[in-house]
Amino acid sequence: MVIFWTDKAQKDVGEFVFNEYSNDVENARSSYMKSLISYTLSLSDFPQLGRVIFCIQKIEIRQLIYKKHRILYYIDDSIHILSVLHTSRDINKFFKYLKENM
């Protein structure tokens, strides 16, 4: 199954990699990003790996945890990565964003 990353998800990854690894060398940032992306590739073979945490307009939003981050996605003909949030962030803000933008 094909995996698509939304603009928001790409932006999220860029922001947290920059913020969390701002004092680290470029290799640490790159390594974390590559390992997160590699982790999401498992969804190609096992799309229902993440658990359903929210439903909007009959679309099941799923969550896959990677280290300290939530990978939020849904499945239709393909997999759509919606956002990547640090587990300490308020997920309700994401749900509000989702309701306004879906």
GUKOL-87541 format. One record per residue (C-alpha): residue in one letter; z, y, x. Coordinates in steps of 0.25 Angstrom, whole numbers, padded with zeros to 4 digits, always signed. Layout:
# residues N
AZYX ...
***
This chain:
# residues 102
M+0000+0000+0000 V-0003+0014+0005 I+0008+0024+0008 F+0006+0039+0005 W+0015+0049+0010 T+0016+0062+0002 D+0016+0076+0008 K+0031+0077+0005 A+0035+0064+0012 Q+0027+0068+0024 K+0034+0081+0024 D+0048+0074+0022 V+0046+0065+0034 G+0041+0077+0043 E+0053+0085+0039 F+0064+0075+0041 V+0058+0070+0054 F+0058+0084+0059 N+0072+0087+0054 E+0079+0074+0058 Y+0072+0073+0072 S+0070+0087+0075 N+0078+0086+0088 D+0072+0072+0092 V+0060+0070+0100 E+0046+0069+0093 N+0046+0054+0095 A+0059+0052+0086 R+0052+0060+0075 S+0039+0052+0076 S+0046+0039+0077 Y+0055+0041+0064 M+0042+0046+0057 K+0034+0034+0061 S+0045+0024+0058 L+0047+0030+0044 I+0032+0030+0041 S+0032+0015+0046 Y+0044+0012+0037 T+0036+0017+0025 L+0024+0008+0028 S+0032-0004+0023 L+0030+0002+0009 S+0015-0002+0010 D+0019-0017+0010 F+0032-0015+0002 P+0030-0003-0007 Q+0042-0006-0016 L+0052-0007-0004 G+0059+0006-0008 R+0068+0007-0020 V+0064+0015-0032 I+0073+0027-0033 F+0066+0036-0043 C+0056+0035-0054 I+0047+0047-0058 Q+0035+0046-0068 K+0036+0031-0067 I+0035+0032-0051 E+0045+0024-0044 I+0050+0032-0032 R+0055+0023-0021 Q+0064+0025-0009 L+0063+0018+0005 I+0074+0022+0015 Y+0070+0024+0029 K+0082+0027+0038 K+0088+0040+0032 H+0076+0043+0024 R+0071+0040+0010 I+0056+0037+0008 L+0052+0040-0006 Y+0039+0034-0012 Y+0032+0028-0024 I+0022+0018-0026 D+0009+0018-0034 D-0004+0013-0028 S+0002+0017-0014 I+0015+0022-0009 H+0018+0036-0009 I+0029+0042+0000 L+0035+0054-0007 S+0046+0058+0002 V+0055+0055+0013 L+0069+0060+0012 H+0082+0059+0020 T+0092+0050+0013 S+0102+0062+0013 R+0092+0071+0005 D+0094+0072-0010 I+0084+0063-0016 N+0085+0070-0029 K+0077+0082-0023 F+0066+0072-0020 F+0066+0067-0035 K+0066+0081-0040 Y+0054+0084-0031 L+0047+0072-0036 K+0049+0075-0050 E+0043+0089-0048 N+0031+0084-0040 M+0027+0070-0046 
***
